[in-house]
Amino acid sequence: MSRTRIAQLNRRSAPLFAALGDPTRLQLVLRLSAGKEYSISQLGEGLALSRQGVTKHLRVLEQAGLIQSRWEGRENRYRYVPEAIAPAAAYLEQVEAHWDAALLRLQRFVESAL
């Protein structure tokens, strides 16, 4: 993969990793990944956060493109956007490929020294 492509993956992945770098936000994404839409109240159930705290975390996830919201009546409904995780997955695949190659080189070096 070219350096330009890797740089693009880095730029697109960084906001996703930053948004997912919080345990509360990970928990919210896990709830939303069930494929249903949820209100703020439903998402906040069982969390030791105020409604405003939940809203703050949802805003970060939405800015990263991981979730979308829409108004339904008087409440905001949130849903997970599974395709948004693709840049982060591609980045992790690149990291995995680099480590696999490095480990293979190390294995060959050790085997040749024996």
Secondary structure by P-SEA (a helix, b strand, c coil): ccaaaaaaaaaaaaaaaaaaccaaaaaaaaaaccccccccccccccccccaaaaaaaaaaaaaaccbbbbbcccbbbbbbbcccaaaaaaaaaaaaaaaaaaaaaaaaaaaaac
